[in-house]
Amino acid sequence: MSDDDASKRYKRVVVKLSGEALQGASSHGLDASTLARIAKDLATASAMGHEIAVVVGGGNFFRGIKGADTGIERARADSIGMLATVMNGLALEQAVEGQGRAARCLSAVPMPSVCESFSRRAALHHLAKGRVVIAAGGTGNPFFTTDTGAVLRAAELSADAVLKATQVDGVYTADPKRDPGARRYERLTHDEAIGQNLAVMDTAAFALARENKIPIIVFSIGEPGAIAAVLAGGGRSTLVAP
């Protein structure tokens, strides 16, 4: 695919960022330089003419599924995790604006004194105005991951693709950090990703993407310009598509 074809094909996208992607080399929390780098990448992609929505996790502060292991009931732990995603969303909103691009953090968990509540209509309005939309608060319900939330938002917003940002440059047959013989897939179908139990996203996210025929591009967020490179048809990645 040429750069021009890729740019036209992926006009509106949802970028899925983990909370851990924002902590840099730290064990938790936010790393200022990493936050600024990712915000610059998002702002650049938006300035290129793409409509950018972001779904961010909260694992750098609190992960619901791990919180349940500490004795907190799962539904309550997931609620705490959703609040963590709003913390990241607000930080990312300011960081993108610091790069000279307008942004809006919208939360699926209503908290109007902090940020606007998420609705499809509001998100589409902000995207049409060229603003980067940060969809925080997960789906607003426990027992759903932010991966599933990203695909849900992509379906709601009629996005052309989900860009799944990870620490590796695609989907591999095994963990490439542990297995030097691991092979990277160039392309997979949703059925293959589900059937092979590939852990890059949960099964519910893959199934929802399959049902709505939404491509998922898995790439590494570790280098500056990674998002713009994927949108231009370059960089190393794995395409999961029908």
Secondary structure as UniProt FT lines:
FT   HELIX           3..9
FT   STRAND          12..17
FT   HELIX           19..22
FT   TURN            24..25
FT   HELIX           32..47
FT   TURN            48..49
FT   STRAND          51..56
FT   TURN            59..61
FT   HELIX           64..67
FT   HELIX           68..70
FT   HELIX           74..98
FT   TURN            99..100
FT   STRAND          103..107
FT   TURN            112..114
FT   STRAND          116..117
FT   HELIX           120..128
FT   TURN            129..130
FT   STRAND          132..136
FT   TURN            138..139
FT   TURN            142..143
FT   HELIX           146..156
FT   TURN            157..158
FT   STRAND          161..166
FT   TURN            176..178
FT   TURN            180..181
FT   STRAND          187..188
FT   HELIX           190..195
FT   TURN            196..197
FT   TURN            199..200
FT   HELIX           203..211
FT   TURN            212..213
FT   STRAND          216..220
FT   TURN            224..225
FT   HELIX           226..231
FT   TURN            232..233
FT   STRAND          237..240
//
